[in-house]
Amino acid sequence: MSFHGEKLFALLPALYRLRDAQPAQSQQPGPLQSLLLLIAERLAAVEEDLDQLYDNQFIETCAPWVIPYIGDLIGYQAVKGVTRAVASPRAEVAHTISFRRRKGTVLVLEQLARDVTGWGAHALELFQVLATTQYMNHIRPRNHYAPDLRHWQPRAYMNTGFDRTAHKVDVRRIAVGRGRYNIQNIGIFLWSLNAYGMTNAPATAVAGNQQCFRFSPLKCDMPLFNRPIPQGSDITAPAQPINVPDRLRRHVLCQDIRDIVAGVPAVYYGVAKSLVLRLGGQAVPPADIQVCDLSGPDGSWANVPAANGAYAAAIDPHLGRIALRKAGPAVTASYFYGFNADMGGGEYSRADTFASSPTQAVVRVPGDFVDIQAALDALAGDGVVEVTDSGRHVATVGLAVRVKTNGHVELRARDLCRPTLVLGGEMTVTGGADATFDLNGMLLTAEVASGGAAAALVRAPALGPDGKPNQLSLLRLRHCTLVPGWALKPEGDAKFPGQPALVSEPPRLQVVVSRSILGAIRAPELAKLTITDSFVDANDATNVAYAALDGAGAGGALTLQGSTVIGKVHSTLLGLVSNSILWAALAAGDAWKAPLWADRRQEGCVRFSYLPIGSITPRRYESVEEARGTPGPLFSSLRYGDPAYGKLLPETADLVRRGADDGGEMGAFHFLLAPQRETDLRVRLQEYLPVGMEFGIFYET
């Protein structure tokens, strides 16, 4: 019996309660008591509804269906809610109520920019940096008409979001990106690249010089980024350079090291900071580090410390170089590099993509084994090899992966680790019937003298080591990088451009690639490849990105979703190409019929994608083909290793930048929904912008 039923029944005189209990059997309620129970249920429903009506007056406790009505009362406009900070409508309406009290202030605009986009952001009232005659009752003593050349900061931050030098009035409109500095203008500066960490990673030595090293595990120049310090859930002070993910400037790091030596707390250098250098496992003290320009060709870097010099090491964060006073101890470092998304492996969370079952054996390298090949052999064709650091693991003669019948082998990086696998030969993968191999979180490169036409980084050969057919049924690559061109030169160019990174020879093998960066691919006619949110980069639009084993015939059926392909493609079937960019062209005298060529045109679909001129494809829907006068993608860089690799410039025409099926950008970074973030930001800023003011959005990275 409910509480309300007991209460009503207890109010009756005892005589009626006794008479009602006589016809009842055992513990069942009598007729009158049953009637009161029904009445009590309705009373409880009315009481609950009254309580909910009171709760519905507050956004914290209201029912979900009430949220839009409260939002409408305060003028809340719904947005896509791409980032976590604005994904909850309840929290957004609650924030709107609190923001109304601070409406029109620059800090609210900065917080909106950060929360809505999920990127580093800074808002600046641009009238503060105008070169004007100042009003004597409101003097700005630091707003000099000419920059103070005694300090490095004005030049280092000129024309950025932290520029404090005086500018003349620009009468062009900021809203369309033409103008910038004017009285009514507010600049919203965004840092859309992310800073990704490398923890205790070995520096790579320069060939022929034991004093010189590079931070990059690929032995190339690479700018370092700073680790952004969060401003907290509520922004109470404007962002500073340390609060946004940006390139680590020489002057900034040098000033920080000088401050540390003078007793000021560290900001950039040190353990758990943006950068720390270790020699022989010990962190190098700031007093022993010189920050300088180490530019120059290998063998003749500038400013290398002298053998009897005062500094143990010199660091160039702009080029990612290290020079020691003397060779000897092992050089490791913890630092940050820049990239656009969680793709290709890195020290970000990937645990939800691990494919192994809880019952499978797990061996660790280093830990249980020192060598990856020994760990693979110990599995006997079924289990997991987990690499537990962000170091360089050298396989002098390559790797051989053998999966038993119905077995599953996974070679993966531990979550929040980014190991580099340096191959002296191919990684070959073979297996029995219904065998599966997973590669997760690994960065693969090669150290070989020259590239061969038939060689690759990863190969599934047609025959196993016993001479029998390779029956591997599934090969999956997740969050991996098979370096396009196998390896990088010191200046960052591909060492063997166009060489295949993945070769799949078994006719029935299915290859699935997601969130990865690969070089060219070769697959036979009957193979099936599915590529999602990834890059396939043949290093040049005229090189072959995908084809049969001979590099000219038709490769197996290909599915592309939200991917970017750089190079020519020849496939038997394009089952589905969606939200993708295919950047290809024919060279002079090329024997190919078209840069994108599908043999079977009656089946398949190409939708919401950018195609090269003259493409031979199945039916198309809302796709853009390259033509004179037709806007195409504008890439920040197409050289792997650059922080903005594959990123579309904001100036890219909406036909491509907002040409996907959900209004997002085409290509490998479609899943970031960057245009939707910008649209959400424009909607939010209109709500909080002071009357008569205009804003402009500027991408710093």
C-alpha positions as CSV (number, residue, x, y, z in Angstrom):
1,M,0.0,0.0,0.0
2,S,1.3,3.4,-0.9
3,F,2.0,6.1,1.8
4,H,-1.0,8.2,0.6
5,G,-3.4,5.2,0.6
6,E,-2.4,4.3,4.2
7,K,-2.9,8.0,5.3
8,L,-6.4,8.2,3.8
9,F,-7.5,4.8,5.1
10,A,-6.2,5.7,8.6
11,L,-8.5,8.8,8.7
12,L,-11.6,6.6,8.5
13,P,-13.4,5.6,11.7
14,A,-12.3,2.2,13.1
15,L,-15.8,0.7,12.6
16,Y,-15.6,1.2,8.8
17,R,-12.0,-0.1,8.7
18,L,-13.0,-3.3,10.5
19,R,-16.1,-3.9,8.4
20,D,-14.0,-3.3,5.2
21,A,-11.5,-5.9,6.4
22,Q,-14.1,-8.7,6.9
23,P,-14.7,-9.7,3.3
24,A,-11.0,-9.4,2.5
25,Q,-9.0,-12.6,2.1
26,S,-5.5,-13.0,3.8
27,Q,-3.5,-9.8,3.3
28,Q,-5.5,-8.3,0.4
29,P,-7.1,-4.9,1.0
30,G,-10.9,-4.6,1.2
31,P,-13.2,-2.8,-1.3
32,L,-13.1,0.5,0.4
33,Q,-9.4,0.4,1.0
34,S,-8.8,-0.5,-2.7
35,L,-10.9,2.5,-3.8
36,L,-8.8,4.7,-1.6
37,L,-5.7,3.3,-3.1
38,L,-6.8,4.3,-6.6
39,I,-7.7,7.8,-5.3
40,A,-4.3,8.0,-3.6
41,E,-2.5,7.2,-6.9
42,R,-4.2,10.1,-8.6
43,L,-3.5,12.4,-5.7
44,A,0.2,11.4,-5.8
45,A,0.3,12.1,-9.6
46,V,-1.2,15.6,-9.0
47,E,1.2,16.2,-6.1
48,E,4.2,15.2,-8.3
49,D,2.9,17.4,-11.1
50,L,2.7,20.4,-8.7
51,D,6.2,19.7,-7.5
52,Q,7.5,19.5,-11.1
53,L,5.7,22.8,-11.9
54,Y,7.8,24.4,-9.2
55,D,11.0,22.7,-10.4
56,N,10.2,23.8,-14.0
57,Q,10.8,27.4,-13.0
58,F,14.5,26.8,-12.7
59,I,16.8,25.7,-15.4
60,E,18.8,23.4,-13.0
61,T,15.7,21.3,-12.1
62,C,13.3,21.7,-15.0
63,A,12.2,18.8,-17.3
64,P,14.0,18.5,-20.6
65,W,10.9,19.6,-22.6
66,V,10.9,22.9,-20.6
67,I,14.5,23.9,-21.6
68,P,13.6,25.4,-25.0
69,Y,10.8,27.5,-23.4
70,I,13.1,29.0,-20.8
71,G,15.7,29.6,-23.5
72,D,13.1,31.4,-25.6
73,L,12.2,33.6,-22.7
74,I,15.8,34.9,-22.4
75,G,16.5,35.0,-26.2
76,Y,18.7,31.9,-26.3
77,Q,19.5,30.7,-29.8
78,A,20.3,27.1,-30.3
79,V,23.6,26.1,-31.9
80,K,25.0,22.9,-33.3
81,G,26.8,22.2,-30.0
82,V,29.9,20.6,-31.6
83,T,32.3,21.0,-28.6
84,R,31.7,19.5,-25.1
85,A,31.4,22.8,-23.4
86,V,28.2,23.7,-25.4
87,A,26.9,20.2,-26.0
88,S,24.3,20.4,-23.2
89,P,21.3,22.6,-23.9
90,R,20.5,22.8,-20.2
91,A,24.0,24.1,-19.4
92,E,24.0,26.5,-22.3
93,V,20.7,28.1,-21.2
94,A,22.1,28.4,-17.7
95,H,25.3,30.0,-19.0
96,T,23.2,32.4,-21.0
97,I,21.5,33.6,-17.9
98,S,24.8,34.2,-16.1
99,F,26.4,35.8,-19.2
100,R,23.5,38.3,-19.5
101,R,25.0,40.0,-16.4
102,R,28.3,40.5,-18.2
103,K,26.9,41.1,-21.7
104,G,29.0,43.3,-23.9
105,T,32.2,42.8,-22.0
106,V,35.3,41.6,-23.9
107,L,35.9,38.7,-21.5
108,V,32.4,37.3,-22.2
109,L,33.2,37.4,-25.9
110,E,36.5,35.6,-25.3
111,Q,34.9,32.9,-23.2
112,L,32.2,32.3,-25.8
113,A,34.9,32.0,-28.5
114,R,36.8,29.4,-26.4
115,D,33.8,27.4,-25.3
116,V,31.9,27.3,-28.6
117,T,34.9,26.4,-30.8
118,G,37.0,24.4,-28.4
119,W,40.1,26.2,-29.6
120,G,42.5,28.7,-28.0
121,A,40.9,32.1,-28.3
122,H,41.5,35.8,-27.4
123,A,39.2,38.8,-27.9
124,L,40.7,42.2,-28.3
125,E,39.0,45.6,-28.5
126,L,41.0,47.0,-31.5
127,F,40.5,50.7,-30.6
128,Q,43.0,50.1,-27.8
129,V,45.8,49.7,-30.3
130,L,44.9,52.7,-32.5
131,A,47.5,55.4,-33.0
132,T,45.4,58.4,-31.9
133,T,45.8,61.5,-29.9
134,Q,44.8,60.5,-26.4
135,Y,42.1,62.1,-24.2
136,M,43.8,63.6,-21.2
137,N,41.3,62.2,-18.8
138,H,41.8,58.7,-20.0
139,I,45.5,58.3,-20.8
140,R,47.0,55.0,-21.9
141,P,50.7,55.3,-21.1
142,R,51.7,52.0,-22.7
143,N,50.0,52.8,-26.1
144,H,53.0,54.3,-27.8
145,Y,52.7,55.7,-31.3
146,A,55.9,53.9,-32.3
147,P,56.9,50.5,-31.0
148,D,59.5,50.3,-28.2
149,L,62.5,48.8,-29.9
150,R,64.3,48.2,-26.7
151,H,62.2,45.1,-26.1
152,W,61.6,42.1,-28.3
153,Q,57.9,41.6,-27.5
154,P,56.5,44.2,-29.9
155,R,58.1,42.6,-32.9
156,A,57.5,39.0,-31.8
157,Y,53.7,39.6,-31.5
158,M,53.2,42.1,-34.3
159,N,50.0,41.4,-36.4
160,T,48.9,38.7,-34.0
161,G,46.2,38.5,-31.4
162,F,48.6,39.8,-28.8
163,D,49.9,42.8,-30.8
164,R,50.1,45.9,-28.7
165,T,51.8,48.2,-31.3
166,A,49.9,51.2,-32.5
167,H,48.1,51.1,-35.9
168,K,46.4,53.6,-38.2
169,V,42.7,53.4,-38.7
170,D,41.5,50.9,-41.2
171,V,38.1,51.9,-42.6
172,R,37.4,48.6,-44.3
173,R,34.8,46.4,-42.6
174,I,36.1,43.8,-40.2
175,A,33.0,41.7,-40.5
176,V,34.1,40.5,-44.0
177,G,37.7,40.1,-43.1
178,R,39.0,43.1,-45.0
179,G,39.7,45.6,-42.2
180,R,41.0,45.2,-38.7
181,Y,41.9,48.3,-36.7
182,N,39.0,50.7,-36.1
183,I,37.1,52.2,-33.2
184,Q,34.0,49.9,-33.4
185,N,36.0,46.7,-34.2
186,I,36.5,43.7,-31.9
187,G,38.9,41.0,-33.1
188,I,38.3,37.4,-32.2
189,F,41.6,35.5,-32.7
190,L,41.6,31.7,-32.8
191,W,44.3,29.1,-32.5
192,S,42.7,26.1,-34.2
193,L,45.8,23.8,-34.1
194,N,46.3,21.6,-31.0
195,A,49.5,21.0,-29.1
196,Y,50.3,17.3,-28.7
197,G,52.9,16.0,-26.2
198,M,55.8,13.7,-26.5
199,T,57.0,12.3,-23.2
200,N,60.6,11.2,-22.7
201,A,61.1,10.7,-26.4
202,P,64.7,10.2,-27.6
203,A,66.1,12.9,-29.8
204,T,67.4,11.8,-33.2
205,A,71.1,12.3,-34.0
206,V,72.2,14.2,-37.1
207,A,74.2,11.9,-39.5
208,G,77.9,12.4,-39.0
209,N,77.6,14.7,-36.0
210,Q,77.3,13.4,-32.5
211,Q,76.7,16.8,-31.0
212,C,73.6,17.7,-33.1
213,F,70.1,16.3,-32.6
214,R,66.5,17.0,-33.6
215,F,63.4,16.6,-31.5
216,S,61.5,15.0,-34.3
217,P,61.5,11.1,-34.3
218,L,61.6,11.4,-38.1
219,K,64.9,13.2,-38.1
220,C,63.5,16.4,-39.6
221,D,63.1,20.0,-38.6
222,M,59.9,20.5,-36.6
223,P,58.6,23.6,-34.7
224,L,57.8,23.1,-31.1
225,F,54.6,24.3,-29.5
226,N,53.8,25.5,-26.0
227,R,51.6,23.6,-23.6
228,P,48.5,25.8,-23.1
229,I,47.6,26.6,-19.5
230,P,43.8,26.5,-19.1
231,Q,42.1,29.7,-17.9
232,G,39.5,27.9,-15.9
233,S,35.8,27.3,-16.5
234,D,35.1,31.1,-16.2
235,I,37.5,33.5,-17.8
236,T,38.3,36.4,-15.4
237,A,41.4,37.7,-17.2
238,P,42.3,38.1,-20.9
239,A,44.2,35.2,-22.5
240,Q,48.0,35.5,-22.6
241,P,50.4,33.7,-25.1
242,I,50.8,30.9,-22.5
243,N,47.0,30.2,-22.6
244,V,46.8,29.3,-26.3
245,P,48.5,26.5,-28.3
246,D,51.0,28.3,-30.5
247,R,54.6,27.9,-31.8
248,L,57.2,28.3,-29.0
249,R,59.2,31.3,-30.0
250,R,62.9,31.6,-29.4
251,H,62.6,34.9,-27.6
252,V,59.8,33.6,-25.4
253,L,61.8,30.5,-24.3
254,C,65.0,32.5,-23.8
255,Q,63.2,35.0,-21.6
256,D,61.6,32.2,-19.5
257,I,65.0,30.5,-18.9
258,R,66.5,33.8,-17.9
259,D,63.6,34.4,-15.5
260,I,64.1,30.9,-14.0
261,V,67.7,31.6,-13.4
262,A,66.8,34.9,-11.7
263,G,64.4,33.1,-9.4
264,V,61.1,33.6,-11.2
265,P,58.8,30.5,-11.4
266,A,59.0,28.6,-14.6
267,V,56.4,29.0,-17.3
268,Y,57.7,27.2,-20.3
269,Y,60.8,25.2,-19.4
270,G,60.7,22.4,-16.8
271,V,59.0,19.1,-15.9
272,A,55.3,19.1,-16.7
273,K,55.8,22.3,-18.7
274,S,56.1,22.9,-22.5
275,L,59.7,21.6,-22.8
276,V,62.3,19.8,-20.7
277,L,65.6,18.4,-22.1
278,R,67.3,15.4,-20.4
279,L,70.9,14.2,-20.8
280,G,71.5,10.7,-19.4
281,G,68.0,10.8,-17.9
282,Q,68.7,13.9,-15.9
283,A,66.9,17.2,-16.6
284,V,69.3,19.9,-17.9
285,P,69.2,22.9,-15.5
286,P,68.0,26.1,-17.1
287,A,71.4,27.8,-16.4
288,D,73.1,25.3,-18.7
289,I,70.8,26.0,-21.7
290,Q,71.2,28.6,-24.4
291,V,68.3,29.4,-26.7
292,C,69.5,30.5,-30.1
293,D,69.2,30.2,-33.8
294,L,70.7,26.8,-34.9
295,S,69.9,27.3,-38.6
296,G,72.1,26.0,-41.3
297,P,72.7,22.8,-43.3
298,D,73.6,19.7,-41.4
299,G,77.3,19.7,-40.6
300,S,77.5,23.5,-40.2
301,W,74.8,24.7,-37.8
302,A,75.1,28.1,-36.4
303,N,75.8,28.8,-32.8
304,V,76.8,25.2,-31.8
305,P,78.2,25.4,-28.2
306,A,82.0,25.3,-28.0
307,A,83.7,22.5,-26.2
308,N,84.8,24.8,-23.4
309,G,81.6,27.0,-23.5
310,A,79.4,27.9,-20.6
311,Y,76.3,26.1,-21.8
312,A,75.8,22.3,-21.9
313,A,73.2,22.5,-24.7
314,A,71.7,24.9,-27.2
315,I,68.0,24.7,-28.2
316,D,66.2,26.1,-31.2
317,P,62.4,25.7,-30.7
318,H,61.7,27.3,-34.1
319,L,63.5,24.5,-36.0
320,G,63.3,21.8,-33.3
321,R,67.1,21.4,-33.0
322,I,69.5,20.6,-30.2
323,A,73.2,21.1,-30.1
324,L,75.4,19.8,-27.2
325,R,78.6,21.1,-25.9
326,K,80.0,17.6,-26.1
327,A,78.7,14.2,-27.2
328,G,78.1,11.4,-24.8
329,P,75.0,11.0,-22.8
330,A,71.6,9.9,-24.2
331,V,69.4,12.8,-25.2
332,T,65.7,12.7,-24.5
333,A,63.1,15.3,-24.2
334,S,59.5,16.0,-23.3
335,Y,57.9,18.6,-25.7
336,F,54.8,19.5,-27.7
337,Y,54.3,19.6,-31.4
338,G,51.4,21.0,-33.4
339,F,48.7,19.2,-35.4
340,N,45.0,19.7,-36.3
341,A,43.3,16.6,-34.9
342,D,43.5,13.3,-33.0
343,M,44.7,11.4,-36.1
344,G,47.7,9.4,-37.0
345,G,48.7,8.4,-33.5
346,G,49.8,10.5,-30.5
347,E,49.6,11.0,-26.8
348,Y,45.8,11.3,-26.8
349,S,43.1,8.8,-25.6
350,R,42.6,5.9,-28.0
351,A,41.5,3.2,-25.5
352,D,38.0,2.9,-27.0
353,T,39.6,1.7,-30.4
354,F,41.5,-1.2,-28.9
355,A,40.2,-4.4,-30.6
356,S,41.5,-7.1,-28.4
357,S,39.3,-9.2,-26.1
358,P,39.9,-9.3,-22.3
359,T,40.9,-12.9,-22.5
360,Q,43.8,-12.4,-24.9
361,A,47.3,-12.5,-23.7
362,V,49.1,-9.1,-23.5
363,V,52.9,-8.7,-23.7
364,R,54.6,-5.3,-23.3
365,V,57.6,-3.7,-24.9
366,P,59.6,-2.6,-23.1
367,G,58.7,-4.6,-20.0
368,D,58.1,-8.2,-20.8
369,F,60.3,-8.0,-24.0
370,V,62.8,-5.5,-25.3
371,D,62.3,-6.4,-29.0
372,I,58.9,-6.2,-30.8
373,Q,59.7,-9.1,-33.0
374,A,60.4,-11.3,-30.0
375,A,57.1,-10.2,-28.4
376,L,55.2,-11.1,-31.6
377,D,56.9,-14.5,-31.8
378,A,55.9,-15.2,-28.1
379,L,52.2,-14.7,-28.9
380,A,52.2,-17.8,-31.2
381,G,49.7,-16.1,-33.5
382,D,47.1,-14.8,-31.1
383,G,47.3,-11.9,-28.6
384,V,48.4,-8.3,-28.1
385,V,51.8,-6.6,-28.2
386,E,51.6,-3.3,-26.4
387,V,54.4,-0.7,-26.7
388,T,54.5,1.2,-23.5
389,D,56.5,4.3,-24.3
390,S,57.0,7.1,-26.9
391,G,60.4,5.9,-27.9
392,R,62.0,4.8,-31.2
393,H,62.0,1.0,-31.8
394,V,64.3,-0.2,-34.5
395,A,63.6,-3.3,-36.5
396,T,66.7,-3.7,-38.6
397,V,65.4,-6.4,-40.9
398,G,61.7,-5.5,-40.7
399,L,59.0,-7.4,-38.8
400,A,57.1,-10.6,-39.5
401,V,53.6,-10.9,-38.1
402,R,52.0,-14.3,-38.2
403,V,48.4,-14.9,-37.1
404,K,47.1,-18.4,-36.6
405,T,43.8,-19.7,-38.0
406,N,40.9,-17.8,-36.4
407,G,43.4,-15.8,-34.5
408,H,43.7,-12.1,-33.7
409,V,47.0,-10.2,-33.2
410,E,47.1,-6.6,-32.3
411,L,50.2,-4.4,-32.3
412,R,49.3,-1.2,-30.5
413,A,50.7,1.7,-28.6
414,R,49.6,2.0,-25.0
415,D,47.0,4.7,-24.5
416,L,48.6,8.2,-24.3
417,C,51.8,6.9,-25.9
418,R,53.2,7.5,-29.4
419,P,56.1,5.1,-30.3
420,T,58.0,5.2,-33.6
421,L,58.7,2.0,-35.4
422,V,61.8,2.3,-37.6
423,L,61.9,-0.4,-40.2
424,G,65.0,-1.6,-42.0
425,G,62.8,-3.8,-44.1
426,E,59.1,-4.5,-44.7
427,M,56.5,-5.4,-42.0
428,T,54.9,-8.5,-43.4
429,V,51.6,-9.8,-42.2
430,T,50.4,-13.3,-42.9
431,G,47.7,-15.5,-41.3
432,G,45.5,-18.5,-41.5
433,A,41.8,-18.7,-42.4
434,D,39.7,-16.0,-40.7
435,A,42.7,-14.3,-39.2
436,T,42.8,-10.6,-38.2
437,F,45.6,-8.2,-37.6
438,D,45.2,-4.7,-36.0
439,L,47.8,-1.9,-36.0
440,N,46.9,0.9,-33.6
441,G,48.6,4.1,-32.6
442,M,52.0,3.4,-34.3
443,L,54.2,5.7,-36.3
444,L,56.0,3.7,-39.0
445,T,59.0,5.0,-41.0
446,A,61.9,3.3,-42.8
447,E,65.7,3.6,-42.7
448,V,66.8,2.3,-46.1
449,A,69.3,3.4,-48.6
450,S,66.9,3.5,-51.5
451,G,63.3,2.8,-52.4
452,G,62.3,-0.1,-54.6
453,A,59.3,-0.3,-56.9
454,A,57.9,-3.4,-55.1
455,A,58.8,-2.5,-51.6
456,A,56.5,-1.1,-48.9
457,L,56.3,-0.3,-45.2
458,V,53.5,-2.8,-44.5
459,R,52.9,-5.7,-46.8
460,A,50.4,-8.6,-46.7
461,P,52.1,-11.0,-49.2
462,A,50.2,-13.4,-51.4
463,L,52.1,-16.4,-49.8
464,G,53.0,-17.2,-46.2
465,P,56.4,-18.2,-45.1
466,D,55.5,-21.9,-45.6
467,G,54.7,-21.2,-49.3
468,K,50.9,-21.6,-48.8
469,P,48.4,-18.8,-49.7
470,N,48.1,-16.1,-47.2
471,Q,44.5,-16.4,-45.8
472,L,44.5,-13.3,-43.7
473,S,40.9,-12.0,-43.8
474,L,41.1,-8.6,-42.1
475,L,43.8,-5.9,-41.8
476,R,42.9,-2.8,-39.7
477,L,44.9,0.3,-39.2
478,R,43.6,2.8,-36.6
479,H,45.3,6.0,-35.5
480,C,48.5,5.0,-37.4
481,T,50.9,6.9,-39.6
482,L,52.7,5.1,-42.4
483,V,54.9,8.0,-43.4
484,P,54.2,9.2,-46.9
485,G,57.4,8.7,-48.8
486,W,58.6,6.3,-46.1
487,A,60.9,8.8,-44.4
488,L,61.5,12.6,-44.3
489,K,64.6,14.5,-45.3
490,P,66.1,17.0,-42.7
491,E,64.2,19.9,-44.3
492,G,60.9,17.9,-44.2
493,D,60.4,16.7,-47.8
494,A,59.6,13.1,-48.5
495,K,62.6,10.9,-49.0
496,F,61.0,8.5,-51.5
497,P,58.0,10.3,-52.9
498,G,55.3,8.1,-54.4
499,Q,56.6,4.8,-52.9
500,P,53.7,2.6,-51.6
501,A,53.3,2.5,-47.8
502,L,50.8,-0.4,-47.8
503,V,50.7,-3.3,-50.3
504,S,47.9,-5.9,-49.9
505,E,48.4,-8.9,-52.2
506,P,45.8,-11.6,-51.1
507,P,42.8,-11.3,-53.4
508,R,40.2,-11.5,-50.7
509,L,41.8,-9.5,-47.9
510,Q,39.7,-6.7,-46.5
511,V,41.6,-3.6,-45.4
512,V,40.0,-1.0,-43.0
513,V,41.7,2.3,-42.3
514,S,40.5,4.9,-39.9
515,R,42.0,8.2,-38.4
516,S,45.3,7.4,-40.1
517,I,47.9,9.0,-42.4
518,L,49.2,6.7,-45.1
519,G,51.4,6.9,-48.2
520,A,50.3,5.3,-51.5
521,I,48.4,2.0,-51.4
522,R,48.4,-1.0,-53.8
523,A,45.8,-3.7,-53.8
524,P,44.6,-6.4,-56.3
525,E,41.4,-6.3,-58.2
526,L,39.3,-8.4,-55.8
527,A,40.4,-6.7,-52.6
528,K,38.2,-4.4,-50.5
529,L,39.4,-1.2,-48.9
530,T,37.5,1.1,-46.6
531,I,39.1,4.4,-45.6
532,T,37.5,6.7,-43.1
533,D,38.7,10.1,-41.7
534,S,42.2,9.6,-43.1
535,F,44.9,10.8,-45.6
536,V,46.3,8.8,-48.5
537,D,49.2,10.8,-49.6
538,A,51.4,9.9,-52.7
539,N,53.4,13.2,-52.1
540,D,52.2,14.8,-55.4
541,A,49.0,15.1,-57.3
542,T,50.6,13.3,-60.3
543,N,51.8,10.3,-58.4
544,V,49.8,7.1,-58.0
545,A,47.9,7.1,-54.7
546,Y,45.8,3.9,-55.3
547,A,46.0,1.2,-57.9
548,A,46.7,-2.4,-58.5
549,L,49.9,-4.1,-57.6
550,D,51.6,-3.0,-60.8
551,G,50.8,0.7,-60.0
552,A,48.7,1.2,-63.2
553,G,45.9,-1.4,-63.3
554,A,42.6,-1.1,-61.3
555,G,42.9,-1.8,-57.6
556,G,40.1,-3.4,-55.6
557,A,36.8,-1.8,-54.6
558,L,37.4,1.4,-52.7
559,T,35.2,3.2,-50.1
560,L,36.2,6.7,-49.0
561,Q,34.4,8.6,-46.2
562,G,35.6,11.9,-45.0
563,S,39.1,11.4,-46.4
564,T,41.7,13.2,-48.4
565,V,43.6,11.5,-51.2
566,I,46.6,13.2,-52.8
567,G,47.5,11.4,-56.0
568,K,45.8,9.5,-58.8
569,V,43.3,6.7,-58.2
570,H,42.4,3.7,-60.4
571,S,39.8,1.4,-58.9
572,T,37.6,-1.3,-60.2
573,L,34.7,0.1,-58.1
574,L,34.1,3.2,-56.1
575,G,31.4,1.8,-53.8
576,L,31.0,5.1,-51.9
577,V,33.0,8.3,-52.0
578,S,31.5,10.7,-49.5
579,N,32.6,14.1,-48.0
580,S,36.1,13.5,-49.5
581,I,38.7,15.4,-51.4
582,L,40.6,13.7,-54.3
583,W,43.5,16.0,-55.3
584,A,45.0,14.5,-58.4
585,A,46.2,15.5,-61.9
586,L,47.7,13.9,-65.0
587,A,51.3,14.5,-65.8
588,A,52.4,15.4,-69.4
589,G,52.3,12.3,-71.5
590,D,50.5,10.3,-68.8
591,A,49.0,7.0,-70.1
592,W,46.1,7.2,-67.6
593,K,42.6,8.0,-68.9
594,A,41.8,10.2,-65.9
595,P,43.3,11.1,-62.5
596,L,40.3,9.5,-60.8
597,W,39.2,6.4,-62.7
598,A,36.6,3.7,-61.8
599,D,36.2,0.8,-64.2
600,R,32.6,0.0,-63.2
601,R,30.4,3.1,-63.5
602,Q,27.0,1.4,-63.2
603,E,27.5,0.7,-59.5
604,G,28.6,3.0,-56.6
605,C,28.1,6.6,-55.8
606,V,30.2,9.8,-55.4
607,R,28.6,12.3,-53.2
608,F,29.5,15.7,-51.6
609,S,33.1,15.3,-52.7
610,Y,35.7,17.3,-54.7
611,L,37.0,15.5,-57.8
612,P,39.8,16.2,-60.2
613,I,39.0,17.3,-63.8
614,G,38.0,14.6,-66.2
615,S,37.2,12.0,-63.5
616,I,35.6,8.8,-64.6
617,T,33.2,7.8,-61.8
618,P,29.8,6.3,-61.1
619,R,26.8,8.6,-60.6
620,R,27.5,11.7,-58.6
621,Y,25.4,13.8,-56.2
622,E,26.3,17.3,-55.0
623,S,29.9,16.8,-55.9
624,V,32.3,19.5,-57.3
625,E,34.6,18.7,-60.2
626,E,37.7,20.8,-60.8
627,A,37.2,23.2,-63.7
628,R,38.4,26.6,-64.8
629,G,36.6,29.2,-62.7
630,T,35.4,26.6,-60.1
631,P,36.8,27.1,-56.6
632,G,38.8,24.3,-55.2
633,P,40.4,23.4,-51.8
634,L,43.1,25.7,-50.5
635,F,45.5,23.8,-48.3
636,S,47.7,25.3,-45.6
637,S,50.3,22.6,-46.5
638,L,50.5,19.3,-48.3
639,R,53.8,18.4,-46.8
640,Y,53.5,15.7,-44.1
641,G,55.2,16.9,-41.0
642,D,54.1,20.5,-41.1
643,P,51.8,21.4,-38.2
644,A,49.0,22.5,-40.6
645,Y,49.3,19.5,-42.9
646,G,46.2,18.9,-44.9
647,K,44.3,21.7,-43.2
648,L,41.9,23.8,-45.3
649,L,42.5,27.6,-45.2
650,P,39.5,29.6,-44.0
651,E,39.6,31.4,-47.4
652,T,38.5,28.2,-49.1
653,A,35.3,28.7,-50.9
654,D,32.2,27.4,-49.1
655,L,31.6,25.1,-52.1
656,V,34.3,23.0,-50.6
657,R,34.7,24.2,-47.0
658,R,31.0,23.8,-46.3
659,G,30.2,21.3,-49.1
660,A,29.8,18.1,-47.0
661,D,26.4,16.5,-46.4
662,D,26.2,18.1,-43.0
663,G,27.5,21.6,-44.0
664,G,31.0,20.8,-42.9
665,E,34.2,20.7,-44.8
666,M,35.2,18.0,-47.3
667,G,38.3,16.0,-46.6
668,A,40.1,14.2,-43.8
669,F,39.3,16.7,-41.1
670,H,35.5,16.7,-41.8
671,F,34.9,15.0,-38.4
672,L,36.2,18.1,-36.6
673,L,33.2,20.1,-37.9
674,A,35.3,23.3,-38.0
675,P,32.9,25.3,-40.1
676,Q,30.0,24.5,-37.8
677,R,32.1,25.7,-34.9
678,E,32.7,29.0,-36.6
679,T,29.0,29.3,-37.4
680,D,28.1,28.6,-33.7
681,L,30.6,31.3,-32.7
682,R,29.0,33.9,-35.1
683,V,25.6,33.1,-33.7
684,R,26.7,33.5,-30.1
685,L,28.7,36.7,-30.7
686,Q,25.7,38.4,-32.2
687,E,23.9,37.9,-28.9
688,Y,26.5,39.5,-26.8
689,L,28.1,42.1,-29.0
690,P,27.7,45.7,-27.8
691,V,25.4,47.9,-29.9
692,G,27.2,49.6,-32.8
693,M,30.2,47.2,-32.6
694,E,31.4,44.7,-35.3
695,F,33.6,41.6,-34.9
696,G,35.9,39.8,-37.2
697,I,37.3,36.2,-36.8
698,F,41.0,35.7,-37.5
699,Y,42.8,32.3,-37.5
700,E,46.2,32.6,-35.9
701,T,47.0,28.9,-36.7
